[in-house]
Amino acid sequence: MDQIPVGEGRAFAVGDEQVAVFRPRGGGLHALQAVCPHRGGPLADGLIDAAQVVCPLHNHAFRLSDGRCTTGERSVQAYQVAVEDGEVVLRLTR
């Protein structure tokens, strides 16, 4: 959990998946597919607020809660994420 600063995201390789985990300033954690479907932008490097992340390449926005794109691009996969014993735990089943 300490690897993810408050107000930012970080990308992690989880099996064959790249997952971006976000830690909004308001609390909680969110996990999304780490690559923007538009042109492969690194979502973990995007700007986040309490509700969405904005891709740093072309400003497409994705809701943190469910991965739905709010700017007309395809949505990204959202994953269940929790903290257990101080460790970030993801459920990758879809």
N, CA, C and O atoms as CSV, one atom per row, in Angstrom:
chain,resi,resn,atom,element,x,y,z
A,1,MET,N,N,0.826,-1.190,0.000
A,1,MET,CA,C,0.000,0.000,0.000
A,1,MET,C,C,0.873,1.259,0.000
A,1,MET,O,O,0.500,2.276,-0.584
A,2,ASP,N,N,2.022,1.188,0.648
A,2,ASP,CA,C,2.918,2.351,0.708
A,2,ASP,C,C,3.500,2.709,-0.648
A,2,ASP,O,O,4.000,3.820,-0.827
A,3,GLN,N,N,3.445,1.785,-1.617
A,3,GLN,CA,C,3.970,2.057,-2.956
A,3,GLN,C,C,3.052,2.965,-3.759
A,3,GLN,O,O,3.443,3.451,-4.821
A,4,ILE,N,N,1.832,3.205,-3.268
A,4,ILE,CA,C,0.855,4.021,-3.985
A,4,ILE,C,C,0.595,5.290,-3.174
A,4,ILE,O,O,-0.163,5.258,-2.205
A,5,PRO,N,N,1.210,6.396,-3.557
A,5,PRO,CA,C,0.984,7.640,-2.817
A,5,PRO,C,C,-0.472,8.098,-2.925
A,5,PRO,O,O,-1.134,7.850,-3.932
A,6,VAL,N,N,-0.954,8.754,-1.900
A,6,VAL,CA,C,-2.307,9.304,-1.908
A,6,VAL,C,C,-2.419,10.308,-3.061
A,6,VAL,O,O,-1.555,11.167,-3.235
A,7,GLY,N,N,-3.488,10.187,-3.838
A,7,GLY,CA,C,-3.718,11.077,-4.963
A,7,GLY,C,C,-3.053,10.636,-6.254
A,7,GLY,O,O,-3.005,11.396,-7.221
A,8,GLU,N,N,-2.535,9.401,-6.277
A,8,GLU,CA,C,-1.833,8.914,-7.463
A,8,GLU,C,C,-2.210,7.467,-7.764
A,8,GLU,O,O,-2.974,6.839,-7.031
A,9,GLY,N,N,-1.656,6.956,-8.859
A,9,GLY,CA,C,-1.828,5.566,-9.238
A,9,GLY,C,C,-0.485,4.943,-9.543
A,9,GLY,O,O,0.491,5.650,-9.797
A,10,ARG,N,N,-0.430,3.630,-9.520
A,10,ARG,CA,C,0.774,2.890,-9.872
A,10,ARG,C,C,0.358,1.658,-10.659
A,10,ARG,O,O,-0.685,1.062,-10.388
A,11,ALA,N,N,1.174,1.278,-11.632
A,11,ALA,CA,C,0.910,0.094,-12.443
A,11,ALA,C,C,1.681,-1.099,-11.892
A,11,ALA,O,O,2.819,-0.973,-11.441
A,12,PHE,N,N,1.034,-2.254,-11.940
A,12,PHE,CA,C,1.631,-3.492,-11.461
A,12,PHE,C,C,1.350,-4.600,-12.460
A,12,PHE,O,O,0.269,-4.654,-13.047
A,13,ALA,N,N,2.315,-5.476,-12.653
A,13,ALA,CA,C,2.093,-6.686,-13.445
A,13,ALA,C,C,1.497,-7.727,-12.518
A,13,ALA,O,O,2.083,-8.066,-11.490
A,14,VAL,N,N,0.328,-8.233,-12.885
A,14,VAL,CA,C,-0.355,-9.254,-12.096
A,14,VAL,C,C,-0.661,-10.401,-13.054
A,14,VAL,O,O,-1.614,-10.343,-13.831
A,15,GLY,N,N,0.155,-11.433,-12.984
A,15,GLY,CA,C,0.030,-12.504,-13.968
A,15,GLY,C,C,0.312,-11.942,-15.348
A,15,GLY,O,O,1.355,-11.329,-15.579
A,16,ASP,N,N,-0.616,-12.152,-16.258
A,16,ASP,CA,C,-0.474,-11.639,-17.618
A,16,ASP,C,C,-1.103,-10.261,-17.795
A,16,ASP,O,O,-1.121,-9.731,-18.906
A,17,GLU,N,N,-1.610,-9.683,-16.733
A,17,GLU,CA,C,-2.328,-8.409,-16.803
A,17,GLU,C,C,-1.463,-7.264,-16.283
A,17,GLU,O,O,-0.634,-7.448,-15.392
A,18,GLN,N,N,-1.672,-6.087,-16.851
A,18,GLN,CA,C,-1.131,-4.845,-16.293
A,18,GLN,C,C,-2.303,-4.140,-15.618
A,18,GLN,O,O,-3.307,-3.833,-16.261
A,19,VAL,N,N,-2.171,-3.889,-14.331
A,19,VAL,CA,C,-3.255,-3.306,-13.550
A,19,VAL,C,C,-2.769,-2.002,-12.929
A,19,VAL,O,O,-1.681,-1.942,-12.357
A,20,ALA,N,N,-3.591,-0.957,-13.048
A,20,ALA,CA,C,-3.299,0.323,-12.407
A,20,ALA,C,C,-4.134,0.412,-11.136
A,20,ALA,O,O,-5.356,0.270,-11.174
A,21,VAL,N,N,-3.467,0.648,-10.017
A,21,VAL,CA,C,-4.154,0.789,-8.735
A,21,VAL,C,C,-4.056,2.252,-8.322
A,21,VAL,O,O,-2.973,2.837,-8.303
A,22,PHE,N,N,-5.215,2.836,-7.990
A,22,PHE,CA,C,-5.314,4.255,-7.658
A,22,PHE,C,C,-5.721,4.435,-6.205
A,22,PHE,O,O,-6.501,3.656,-5.658
A,23,ARG,N,N,-5.176,5.477,-5.596
A,23,ARG,CA,C,-5.468,5.795,-4.197
A,23,ARG,C,C,-5.918,7.261,-4.113
A,23,ARG,O,O,-5.101,8.142,-3.842
A,24,PRO,N,N,-7.206,7.524,-4.343
A,24,PRO,CA,C,-7.699,8.900,-4.323
A,24,PRO,C,C,-7.492,9.568,-2.968
A,24,PRO,O,O,-7.401,8.904,-1.935
A,25,ARG,N,N,-7.420,10.886,-2.998
A,25,ARG,CA,C,-7.220,11.652,-1.758
A,25,ARG,C,C,-8.349,11.455,-0.761
A,25,ARG,O,O,-8.135,11.573,0.446
A,26,GLY,N,N,-9.543,11.159,-1.244
A,26,GLY,CA,C,-10.689,10.960,-0.356
A,26,GLY,C,C,-10.721,9.607,0.312
A,26,GLY,O,O,-11.611,9.338,1.118
A,27,GLY,N,N,-9.760,8.740,-0.007
A,27,GLY,CA,C,-9.698,7.419,0.602
A,27,GLY,C,C,-10.103,6.316,-0.356
A,27,GLY,O,O,-10.658,6.572,-1.425
A,28,GLY,N,N,-9.821,5.102,0.035
A,28,GLY,CA,C,-10.162,3.936,-0.756
A,28,GLY,C,C,-9.118,3.612,-1.806
A,28,GLY,O,O,-8.133,4.330,-1.980
A,29,LEU,N,N,-9.358,2.521,-2.494
A,29,LEU,CA,C,-8.502,2.070,-3.597
A,29,LEU,C,C,-9.391,1.679,-4.765
A,29,LEU,O,O,-10.527,1.242,-4.577
A,30,HIS,N,N,-8.866,1.840,-5.970
A,30,HIS,CA,C,-9.547,1.412,-7.186
A,30,HIS,C,C,-8.508,0.778,-8.088
A,30,HIS,O,O,-7.340,1.167,-8.074
A,31,ALA,N,N,-8.937,-0.208,-8.879
A,31,ALA,CA,C,-8.026,-0.878,-9.798
A,31,ALA,C,C,-8.681,-0.988,-11.171
A,31,ALA,O,O,-9.832,-1.405,-11.296
A,32,LEU,N,N,-7.922,-0.605,-12.195
A,32,LEU,CA,C,-8.385,-0.651,-13.572
A,32,LEU,C,C,-7.309,-1.280,-14.453
A,32,LEU,O,O,-6.135,-1.350,-14.087
A,33,GLN,N,N,-7.745,-1.731,-15.621
A,33,GLN,CA,C,-6.801,-2.113,-16.660
A,33,GLN,C,C,-5.843,-0.939,-16.825
A,33,GLN,O,O,-6.288,0.209,-16.838
A,34,ALA,N,N,-4.551,-1.189,-16.950
A,34,ALA,CA,C,-3.552,-0.123,-16.888
A,34,ALA,C,C,-3.323,0.614,-18.200
A,34,ALA,O,O,-2.608,1.616,-18.222
A,35,VAL,N,N,-3.913,0.140,-19.291
A,35,VAL,CA,C,-3.617,0.712,-20.604
A,35,VAL,C,C,-4.882,1.302,-21.216
A,35,VAL,O,O,-5.908,0.628,-21.306
A,36,CYS,N,N,-4.806,2.547,-21.632
A,36,CYS,CA,C,-5.926,3.211,-22.296
A,36,CYS,C,C,-6.168,2.533,-23.641
A,36,CYS,O,O,-5.213,2.304,-24.383
A,37,PRO,N,N,-7.421,2.205,-23.980
A,37,PRO,CA,C,-7.686,1.534,-25.245
A,37,PRO,C,C,-7.518,2.437,-26.472
A,37,PRO,O,O,-7.478,1.939,-27.597
A,38,HIS,N,N,-7.420,3.735,-26.276
A,38,HIS,CA,C,-7.305,4.652,-27.407
A,38,HIS,C,C,-5.969,4.493,-28.123
A,38,HIS,O,O,-5.933,4.166,-29.309
A,39,ARG,N,N,-4.879,4.720,-27.410
A,39,ARG,CA,C,-3.551,4.574,-28.012
A,39,ARG,C,C,-2.531,4.021,-27.021
A,39,ARG,O,O,-1.334,4.283,-27.135
A,40,GLY,N,N,-3.013,3.265,-26.061
A,40,GLY,CA,C,-2.093,2.591,-25.156
A,40,GLY,C,C,-1.489,3.467,-24.077
A,40,GLY,O,O,-0.435,3.136,-23.535
A,41,GLY,N,N,-2.131,4.572,-23.756
A,41,GLY,CA,C,-1.601,5.465,-22.723
A,41,GLY,C,C,-1.555,4.791,-21.359
A,41,GLY,O,O,-2.400,3.951,-21.049
A,42,PRO,N,N,-0.568,5.158,-20.541
A,42,PRO,CA,C,-0.413,4.563,-19.210
A,42,PRO,C,C,-1.359,5.223,-18.200
A,42,PRO,O,O,-1.060,6.299,-17.681
A,43,LEU,N,N,-2.490,4.584,-17.922
A,43,LEU,CA,C,-3.488,5.194,-17.041
A,43,LEU,C,C,-2.959,5.472,-15.643
A,43,LEU,O,O,-3.410,6.421,-15.003
A,44,ALA,N,N,-2.027,4.682,-15.152
A,44,ALA,CA,C,-1.481,4.912,-13.816
A,44,ALA,C,C,-0.783,6.262,-13.709
A,44,ALA,O,O,-0.635,6.796,-12.610
A,45,ASP,N,N,-0.352,6.819,-14.842
A,45,ASP,CA,C,0.309,8.123,-14.845
A,45,ASP,C,C,-0.670,9.272,-15.022
A,45,ASP,O,O,-0.264,10.435,-15.031
A,46,GLY,N,N,-1.964,8.961,-15.164
A,46,GLY,CA,C,-2.972,9.995,-15.380
A,46,GLY,C,C,-3.320,10.745,-14.111
A,46,GLY,O,O,-2.984,10.324,-13.004
A,47,LEU,N,N,-4.002,11.866,-14.295
A,47,LEU,CA,C,-4.497,12.652,-13.169
A,47,LEU,C,C,-5.773,12.014,-12.642
A,47,LEU,O,O,-6.633,11.599,-13.419
A,48,ILE,N,N,-5.895,11.936,-11.314
A,48,ILE,CA,C,-7.101,11.366,-10.721
A,48,ILE,C,C,-7.756,12.379,-9.802
A,48,ILE,O,O,-7.110,13.268,-9.247
A,49,ASP,N,N,-9.078,12.210,-9.660
A,49,ASP,CA,C,-9.813,12.902,-8.616
A,49,ASP,C,C,-10.595,11.822,-7.879
A,49,ASP,O,O,-10.240,10.646,-7.962
A,50,ALA,N,N,-11.630,12.188,-7.176
A,50,ALA,CA,C,-12.374,11.193,-6.403
A,50,ALA,C,C,-13.116,10.197,-7.283
A,50,ALA,O,O,-13.441,9.101,-6.826
A,51,ALA,N,N,-13.395,10.558,-8.549
A,51,ALA,CA,C,-14.260,9.725,-9.364
A,51,ALA,C,C,-13.640,9.178,-10.635
A,51,ALA,O,O,-14.129,8.177,-11.159
A,52,GLN,N,N,-12.572,9.795,-11.159
A,52,GLN,CA,C,-12.064,9.352,-12.458
A,52,GLN,C,C,-10.569,9.563,-12.605
A,52,GLN,O,O,-9.933,10.288,-11.841
A,53,VAL,N,N,-10.030,8.890,-13.632
A,53,VAL,CA,C,-8.637,9.080,-14.038
A,53,VAL,C,C,-8.668,9.575,-15.480
A,53,VAL,O,O,-9.485,9.129,-16.286
A,54,VAL,N,N,-7.769,10.501,-15.793
A,54,VAL,CA,C,-7.666,11.058,-17.140
A,54,VAL,C,C,-6.359,10.571,-17.754
A,54,VAL,O,O,-5.284,10.772,-17.189
A,55,CYS,N,N,-6.461,9.929,-18.917
A,55,CYS,CA,C,-5.284,9.419,-19.611
A,55,CYS,C,C,-4.327,10.570,-19.910
A,55,CYS,O,O,-4.758,11.613,-20.401
A,56,PRO,N,N,-3.037,10.399,-19.624
A,56,PRO,CA,C,-2.083,11.487,-19.836
A,56,PRO,C,C,-1.772,11.771,-21.308
A,56,PRO,O,O,-1.176,12.804,-21.614
A,57,LEU,N,N,-2.159,10.885,-22.221
A,57,LEU,CA,C,-1.827,11.107,-23.632
A,57,LEU,C,C,-2.877,11.923,-24.384
A,57,LEU,O,O,-2.541,12.883,-25.077
A,58,HIS,N,N,-4.153,11.540,-24.247
A,58,HIS,CA,C,-5.175,12.196,-25.059
A,58,HIS,C,C,-6.409,12.607,-24.267
A,58,HIS,O,O,-7.457,12.865,-24.858
A,59,ASN,N,N,-6.306,12.673,-22.958
A,59,ASN,CA,C,-7.350,13.204,-22.071
A,59,ASN,C,C,-8.662,12.429,-22.063
A,59,ASN,O,O,-9.705,13.004,-21.752
A,60,HIS,N,N,-8.640,11.144,-22.396
A,60,HIS,CA,C,-9.848,10.346,-22.208
A,60,HIS,C,C,-9.991,10.057,-20.720
A,60,HIS,O,O,-9.007,9.759,-20.043
A,61,ALA,N,N,-11.224,10.146,-20.212
A,61,ALA,CA,C,-11.476,9.974,-18.782
A,61,ALA,C,C,-12.218,8.668,-18.527
A,61,ALA,O,O,-13.117,8.296,-19.282
A,62,PHE,N,N,-11.832,7.974,-17.453
A,62,PHE,CA,C,-12.419,6.693,-17.076
A,62,PHE,C,C,-12.840,6.744,-15.613
A,62,PHE,O,O,-12.084,7.197,-14.754
A,63,ARG,N,N,-14.063,6.272,-15.337
A,63,ARG,CA,C,-14.540,6.244,-13.950
A,63,ARG,C,C,-13.752,5.203,-13.156
A,63,ARG,O,O,-13.561,4.074,-13.609
A,64,LEU,N,N,-13.305,5.593,-11.985
A,64,LEU,CA,C,-12.555,4.673,-11.131
A,64,LEU,C,C,-13.424,3.526,-10.631
A,64,LEU,O,O,-12.925,2.424,-10.403
A,65,SER,N,N,-14.702,3.772,-10.462
A,65,SER,CA,C,-15.594,2.768,-9.889
A,65,SER,C,C,-15.844,1.578,-10.805
A,65,SER,O,O,-15.969,0.448,-10.334
A,66,ASP,N,N,-15.919,1.826,-12.125
A,66,ASP,CA,C,-16.283,0.732,-13.030
A,66,ASP,C,C,-15.531,0.725,-14.363
A,66,ASP,O,O,-15.791,-0.140,-15.200
A,67,GLY,N,N,-14.614,1.659,-14.581
A,67,GLY,CA,C,-13.819,1.689,-15.806
A,67,GLY,C,C,-14.515,2.288,-17.010
A,67,GLY,O,O,-13.930,2.340,-18.091
A,68,ARG,N,N,-15.745,2.740,-16.853
A,68,ARG,CA,C,-16.499,3.297,-17.977
A,68,ARG,C,C,-15.876,4.608,-18.441
A,68,ARG,O,O,-15.578,5.484,-17.629
A,69,CYS,N,N,-15.682,4.737,-19.745
A,69,CYS,CA,C,-15.128,5.962,-20.319
A,69,CYS,C,C,-16.222,7.015,-20.403
A,69,CYS,O,O,-17.332,6.727,-20.850
A,70,THR,N,N,-15.915,8.220,-19.981
A,70,THR,CA,C,-16.894,9.317,-20.011
A,70,THR,C,C,-16.638,10.276,-21.162
A,70,THR,O,O,-17.300,11.308,-21.268
A,71,THR,N,N,-15.674,9.943,-22.032
A,71,THR,CA,C,-15.325,10.845,-23.136
A,71,THR,C,C,-15.405,10.155,-24.498
A,71,THR,O,O,-14.782,10.612,-25.457
A,72,GLY,N,N,-16.157,9.070,-24.595
A,72,GLY,CA,C,-16.413,8.460,-25.885
A,72,GLY,C,C,-15.508,7.337,-26.324
A,72,GLY,O,O,-15.718,6.785,-27.405
A,73,GLU,N,N,-14.529,6.976,-25.554
A,73,GLU,CA,C,-13.627,5.859,-25.897
A,73,GLU,C,C,-14.205,4.575,-25.288
A,73,GLU,O,O,-15.124,4.628,-24.471
A,74,ARG,N,N,-13.656,3.423,-25.694
A,74,ARG,CA,C,-14.057,2.154,-25.069
A,74,ARG,C,C,-13.713,2.185,-23.583
A,74,ARG,O,O,-12.766,2.852,-23.165
A,75,SER,N,N,-14.485,1.464,-22.804
A,75,SER,CA,C,-14.230,1.362,-21.372
A,75,SER,C,C,-13.057,0.437,-21.101
A,75,SER,O,O,-12.637,-0.313,-21.983
A,76,VAL,N,N,-12.525,0.486,-19.884
A,76,VAL,CA,C,-11.472,-0.427,-19.452
A,76,VAL,C,C,-12.028,-1.330,-18.366
A,76,VAL,O,O,-13.032,-1.012,-17.729
A,77,GLN,N,N,-11.369,-2.448,-18.163
A,77,GLN,CA,C,-11.781,-3.402,-17.145
A,77,GLN,C,C,-11.508,-2.830,-15.750
A,77,GLN,O,O,-10.432,-2.291,-15.492
A,78,ALA,N,N,-12.483,-2.951,-14.863
A,78,ALA,CA,C,-12.300,-2.591,-13.452
A,78,ALA,C,C,-12.168,-3.888,-12.654
A,78,ALA,O,O,-12.775,-4.902,-12.998
A,79,TYR,N,N,-11.385,-3.846,-11.605
A,79,TYR,CA,C,-11.139,-5.016,-10.771
A,79,TYR,C,C,-11.482,-4.706,-9.326
A,79,TYR,O,O,-11.391,-3.560,-8.886
A,80,GLN,N,N,-11.880,-5.741,-8.591
A,80,GLN,CA,C,-12.111,-5.592,-7.159
A,80,GLN,C,C,-10.760,-5.499,-6.468
A,80,GLN,O,O,-9.842,-6.261,-6.772
A,81,VAL,N,N,-10.647,-4.564,-5.542
A,81,VAL,CA,C,-9.387,-4.366,-4.828
A,81,VAL,C,C,-9.692,-4.116,-3.356
A,81,VAL,O,O,-10.683,-3.467,-3.021
A,82,ALA,N,N,-8.841,-4.630,-2.486
A,82,ALA,CA,C,-8.995,-4.463,-1.043
A,82,ALA,C,C,-7.611,-4.472,-0.398
A,82,ALA,O,O,-6.614,-4.830,-1.026
A,83,VAL,N,N,-7.577,-4.076,0.851
A,83,VAL,CA,C,-6.349,-4.152,1.641
A,83,VAL,C,C,-6.574,-5.197,2.728
A,83,VAL,O,O,-7.513,-5.100,3.517
A,84,GLU,N,N,-5.697,-6.198,2.756
A,84,GLU,CA,C,-5.754,-7.250,3.764
A,84,GLU,C,C,-4.390,-7.371,4.416
A,84,GLU,O,O,-3.397,-7.638,3.740
A,85,ASP,N,N,-4.335,-7.180,5.713
A,85,ASP,CA,C,-3.082,-7.244,6.465
A,85,ASP,C,C,-2.020,-6.322,5.870
A,85,ASP,O,O,-0.842,-6.676,5.810
A,86,GLY,N,N,-2.448,-5.137,5.431
A,86,GLY,CA,C,-1.522,-4.150,4.895
A,86,GLY,C,C,-1.103,-4.370,3.452
A,86,GLY,O,O,-0.322,-3.588,2.911
A,87,GLU,N,N,-1.608,-5.418,2.823
A,87,GLU,CA,C,-1.267,-5.737,1.437
A,87,GLU,C,C,-2.454,-5.465,0.520
A,87,GLU,O,O,-3.605,-5.692,0.894
A,88,VAL,N,N,-2.162,-4.976,-0.684
A,88,VAL,CA,C,-3.203,-4.769,-1.685
A,88,VAL,C,C,-3.521,-6.115,-2.325
A,88,VAL,O,O,-2.623,-6.821,-2.783
A,89,VAL,N,N,-4.804,-6.465,-2.354
A,89,VAL,CA,C,-5.255,-7.740,-2.900
A,89,VAL,C,C,-6.243,-7.451,-4.025
A,89,VAL,O,O,-7.215,-6.719,-3.834
A,90,LEU,N,N,-5.990,-8.032,-5.203
A,90,LEU,CA,C,-6.850,-7.858,-6.370
A,90,LEU,C,C,-7.576,-9.140,-6.707
A,90,LEU,O,O,-7.051,-10.238,-6.521
A,91,ARG,N,N,-8.796,-8.987,-7.207
A,91,ARG,CA,C,-9.528,-10.128,-7.773
A,91,ARG,C,C,-9.629,-9.866,-9.261
A,91,ARG,O,O,-10.293,-8.920,-9.684
A,92,LEU,N,N,-8.969,-10.704,-10.066
A,92,LEU,CA,C,-8.914,-10.485,-11.507
A,92,LEU,C,C,-10.017,-11.201,-12.274
A,92,LEU,O,O,-10.089,-11.055,-13.494
A,93,THR,N,N,-10.872,-11.962,-11.618
A,93,THR,CA,C,-11.961,-12.610,-12.332
A,93,THR,C,C,-12.904,-11.548,-12.853
A,93,THR,O,O,-13.149,-10.532,-12.202
A,94,ARG,N,N,-13.431,-11.804,-14.046
A,94,ARG,CA,C,-14.285,-10.797,-14.697
A,94,ARG,C,C,-15.734,-11.170,-14.611
A,94,ARG,O,O,-16.591,-10.438,-15.105
